[in-house]
Amino acid sequence: MAGLNLRNIVKRFGKTEVIHGVSLDIDEGEFVVFVGPSGCGKSTLLRIIAGLEEVTEGEIWIGGENVNGVEPAKRGVAMVFQTYALYPHTPYLKRRPKELSGGQRQRVAIGRAIVREPEVFLFDEPLSNLDAELRVQMRIEISKLHSSLQTTMVYVTHDQVEAMTLAEKIVLINEGKIEQIGRPMDLYQSPANLFVAGFIGSPKMNFLKVKVVGAKQGSVTIESPDFFDGPVAIPTVRPSVLELGSELTLGVRPEHLRIVPKPEANGLLTIEVVESLGDSTLVHGLTSGNNRLSITLRGFNDLRHTDSVGFCFASKDAHLFDAAGIAV
């Protein structure tokens, strides 16, 4: 196995720059997931590592060796593609590829990569063509494979659930730039900015506009048309940079909101849609400030459309972002 280092990687197609100076260190044996929306550059970055795309600027190091200009077959990597890339007339498992299920085809593709004994495995959205049940099964198999081989793995996906369940380290990419690097729970609990906060987590984080009305060491006090119980104090490590009257964005995850009796509530929610999922219930509605809010409740709940309920949250579960979208 080998470590992987990217130094100021830039990629241009003609005059269009799609990767903007990406630098990254991946340790030996680490399972790293590149995640981001479609078109963000994550697959392009993986293909640059594999040698399938030429790098415009920057350096690629694998196992301490600069592999710029080294052909793909000699880089010590093996790649598993989204489309399996099996030869149509070659029998696998005593059957030809068209006779195999999607899961079987992907297992063959992974097995073919294993026999090469690479220093680094590269996975380019390998599960995106599978149905939901098979995706769960294959996630488990890939995780077990990494535990067994202890080989460096870089995995690309647009699915944040895959990223959260598989990765030891997540690299969240947006528009050709890295937004945040960290363990899955680092990105979930301490998102660096609004993009990370909105991308990681399902359902996505709720956002409300608020105004600063007070600040002291360790916390900031905010108010909002969505609150009827008065200002709310939120812990923050940088209260001194926030001016009175400045506008912020408050973020609270649906699972951190509770429905409570109105006297105990921070605000009111008029329910528009209730989604019952068996183990949980998703409630979607409008606040008194006419902002949309989603709440995740455990188990079944008999709430109905047009019900008016109180909601609250613990200040420790709240996130604040400044006008530029940076966490404060």
PyMOL commands that set and color helices and strands:
alter all, ss='L'
color gray80, all
select helices_A, chain A and resi 42-50+72-74+97-99+102-114+132-149+160-166+184-189+194-199+239-241+254-256+262-264+315-317
alter helices_A, ss='H'
color red, helices_A
select strands_A, chain A and resi 4-13+16-26+31-35+57-62+65-66+77-80+120-124+152-157+169-174+177-182+206-216+219-223+232-235+247-252+257-260+267-276+280-287+292-298+308-313+319-321
alter strands_A, ss='S'
color yellow, strands_A
deselect
rebuild
show_as cartoon
